[in-house]
Amino acid sequence: MDDVFRALADPTRRSLLDELFGQDGQTLGALVERLPMTRFGVMKHLKLLEAAGLVVTKRGGREKLHFLNPVPIRLVHDRWVSKYAEPCAGALSELKSRLERSMEKVFEIYIKTTPERLWAAITDPELRSRYTFGVRIDSDWTAGSPYKASAGNGTIPISQGENLEVDPPRRLVQSFVALWGEDVKSEGTSRVTWEIQPVGDSCQLIVTHDQLPEGANDQLYGGWPMILSGLKTLLETGELLTTPGSLMYSEASVPSV
């Protein structure tokens, strides 16, 4: 048991165990690629983990494969997390899970337009500013590229992120970081997915805002119904939605569709 404690005390050895937990049966070479250390260093740590019984090896052809052995860890749990301590440990585990739990918000709308026009309205900065409270978004719209959304001729930062998937005119996935106020900046990074599906002479648009922290500030997602209503109004009538919220950052002159 002392060997197990000594092996688990080192963060590098814990990282090796995490790697094997994620993908069991790895070669030495594969583990070396995943860790910022020399081959000799990885070998040394694996030897200690094997001696503690936390890692077992077997031959797979000409290669030596490493497997995580969870039994010693379970024995540590059974010895030190007693029936008295377990309720506290369980409560802390539940608290951790609750804090890390994420929310998902899904919005669906049907718009009488083509996928190409709808895609253009999502990605063209001038068109988009007409239904997103006067906010324009700038990007080159390639996978892995950044985007920035701003108002007031670029003087008011609204949001930023990365284009994770770009598949015109069907699907756009973006990371999302809110910047318009201190109360939303602290919410971290979430994700927005736009999905376009033609339905007859119209399109189904589904916007999914997920990876939101549980209990996230509703400013992050509360504006979607108004944004999508403004998008539908613009594409179907050429006119602007004129609710107070939709005019928040709007400017006097706007281009025609």
N, C-alpha and C positions, 0 to 999 in steps of 0.2 A: 504493500500500500504506500509506503514511503517513496518508492520509485515512481509511482503514479503521480504523487504530489510534486515531486521534483520535476518530472517531465512536463506537467501542466503549468508550472510556474513561469516557464519561458514563453514570451509572446510569439516568437518565431515558431516554436513547436506547436503552439495552439493554432497558428496560421496553417501549418501543414495539416493538422487534423481537420481544420475547416475545409481545406481544399479536397481532402479525401471524403469528407462528409458530402460535399457538393458533387463529386464525381469519384466514385470508388474504383480501385483497380488501376492506378496510374503508374507509369514508369518513372524512374528517377529523372530521366530527361524531361518529361512533361512537367514534373514538379519544379525542376530548376527553372523552366521558362516562366512559371507563375510567381516565383519569389525573387526579390532583388538581392540575391546572394550567390556565391560561387557554388559550383557543383560539389566541391569538397565540404562546404558548410552544410549543404542540404543533406549529404550523406551522413555527416556527424550527427545531426539532429534526428534523422531517421533511425540511426543505430540506438540512440537513447530511447526513442519511442518504442522500438522493437523490444528493447530490454525491459521496458515497463509493461509490455504486453498490450500497448495501445495501438500498435500497428503490427500486422502480420503480412508475410510475403509469400508468394507462390510463383512458380514459373508459368509463363504463358508463351510457349514456343521458346525462342531464344531470349525473351525479355523477362525481367523480374518485375512483377506487379506488386504494388503496395495497397493494402486494404485496411480500412479503419476497423478496429475491434472495440465496440462500445461496452463490452462487459465490464472492464475495470472502472469505467466512468459510472456505470450503474451501481457498482459496489460502493463507490465513494458516496453516491447519492443515498443509498440505503443505510450507510453507516452514519453519515453526518446530518442528513435531513430526516430527523426523527419524526414520530407522529405528533410531537409537540411543535416542532419547527415548521412542518410541512404546510399547515394552514397559512402561516405568515409568508412563506415562500410562494405559495400558490396565489395569495392575494397580490403580492408584488409582481408576479408573472402576469396576472390578469390586468393589473394597472398598466404594465408595459405594453401588453397587447392592445389595450384600449387606446392608449396614447398614440400607438403606431398605426391604428386602424384608419383606413382611408374612406372617403365618401366618393360617390359617383352621381352626377346629375346628367340626365338625358333629355334632350329637347328635339321634337320632331315637327316639321312643317312641310306642307306641299305648296309648290310655287309653279305657276303656269309659265314655264320658260324652258330653255334647252340647257343641257349640262354645260355646254361651252359658255353661255351667257352667265350662268350661275357661278362657274369657276372664275370668270373674269371679274364678277362683282365681289368675290371673296379676296382676290389677289391684286386687283388694280387699286393703287392707293387713293386715287381721286374718287372712283366709284364707291369704294368702301367707306370713305369719309362721309358719304351722304347718308349712311344709315347706322354708323357707329358713333353717334354723338359728335360728329365733326372730327373724329380721330382718324388719321391716316396711318397706314402700315407700309413700311418699306423693306424690301428683301429682293434677292435675285431668284427666290423660289426654287432652289435646288436642295436635294436632300443633304442635310448636314450644315446648311447655311444658316446664319443668324437672321433675325428680323427684329425691327423696332417699331413700336407704335407710339405716336406722339400727337399732340395738339398744339394750337397756337403757333403754327409755322415752325414746329420742332422745338419750341421752348418749354413745353410741358410734357415730361416723360409719362407715358401711360403704362406700357408693358414691354417686355422683351422676352426672347427665347430662341429656340432652335427649331428649324424645320426638320422633324425626325423622318417623316415619309412624305414624298411629293409624287402623286400619281394623277396628273390631270387627265380628264376632268372628273375624276371619281373620288379621290381620297387625299386628304391632307391631315397630317398629324404633327402637332407642335407642342413643345414644352411652353409653359406659361409662367411668367413671373410678373406680378402686379407691382407697379411703381408709383401709382397716383397718390398714395398717402402712407404715412407711417403705420397706420393700423392694418394695412394689407401687405406691406413689404415683409412683415414678419411671418407671413403665412407660408413662405417658401415657394417651391416649384411644384406646379401641377401640370396637367396635360389636357389639350383640347384636340378632339378629332372631328373633322368634317367629312361626312360621307354622302355622296350624291348618287342617287339611283333614278334613272329615267322611268317614268310611269305614264305611258301614253304620250300626250302632248305636254306633260308636266314633269316635275322632278320631286322626288322625296328627298328632303335634306334632314339628316340626323346629325346633331351636334352633341357630342359626349364630352363633358368636362369631368375628368376623373383624377385620381391620385390627389384629391383634396384631403387635408387633414380633417379628421372627424371634428365637427363643431366649427368648421372654418367660417370666417367672416363672410356673411351672405353677399357682401359687395362683389366678391369674386365671381359669383355665378348668377346673382340676382338680375343682372341686366340682359341676360340672353333672350328672354321673351320679347323685350322691346327691340333688341337688335334684329332678331329674326323677323319680327313684324315689319320693321322698317325695310329690311331686305325684300320681303314679299311685296310690300307697297311699291317700292322703287321699280322692281322688275316687271310688275304687272300693270302699273299705271304711269310710271315715269315721274311720280310725285314723291315728296318727302313726308315722312311721318312728322307731325308737328306737336307731339306731346312735349311738356317741359323738359323731361329727361333726354329726349332725342335731340334737343337743341342745345344741350349743355355746352359743347365746344364748337358748334356750327359757325361757319363764316358767312358773310353776306353773299358772296358769289360762289356758285357751284356749277360744275359742268353738266351737260345733258347726257342722258344715257345713250 
